[in-house]
Amino acid sequence: MARMFRVLGFWCLAIALMAFAGDLTEMALLFFIQAAAFVLLGYLNFSERSYILMFWGYMVVAFLGFTYWSVFVMGNPF
């Protein structure tokens, strides 16, 4: 499971580099931070249950953040 967090870090880094190349600096910064966090957590060798709980927590925060941004910040398109 620790290896999967390093894989998540790799893909976040790839997305961050593509966003940086496309002049999306805020998105690139967000994904650089996520990549660093995933790689750091991947080398801490927690138990598998801890990794699953951390991933679920990450998903809850990400979905709540996405929902907040798309509803309250972006506003109604009409």
N, C-alpha and C positions, 0 to 999 in steps of 0.2 A: 504494500500500500504506500510506503514511503516513496517508492519509485514512481508511482502514479502522480504524486504531488510534484515531483521533479519534471514529469512529462507535462503536467498542467503549466508549470513555470516556463517550459520551453515554448509551448503554444502561445502563452500570454506574451512572451518576448517576441515571437514572430508577428503577432497581431500589433504589438506596440511599434515594431520597426516599420510595418506597412502603414500604420496610422501616421507615424512621424514623416515618412516619405510623402504622404498625401497632405501634409500641412494640417493635420488634426492634432495639434499639440496637447490639448486637454485630454483627449482620448488616449494618446500615446503615453502621457504621464500616468494616467490611471492604470494602464496595462503594464507599464514598467514597474509600478509599485506592486501590483498583483503578482507579477513574475518573480520579483525579489521575495515576496512573502511566501509564495508556493515553494520556491527552491529552498529557502531557509527552513520551512516546516518539513520539507522532504528529507533534510539531513539531520533532523532531531530524533528520528527513530522512536516515535511514539508507538503505542499499541494500535492494532488495527481498529479497535472500537473508537479510540480517540480520533484517529484520522477520519473515520466515517462521521462522527459527531461534528468535527471541525468543518467537514465539507458541507454537511446539512446546514450548519450555522451560516456558512458562506453563502449558500444558495438562498436562504431566507433573507439575508441582508441584501443580496444582489437583486432579488425579485422585488423586495419592498422599495429599494432605491429606484429601480426601473419604473415601477408603477407610480411612485411619487413624481418622478421626473416627467413621465409621459402624461400624467393627469394634471398636475398642478403647475408645472413650469412651462410645458409646451402649450397648454391651453387648448381651447376648442378651435378646430380648424375652420369652423363656419362663421 
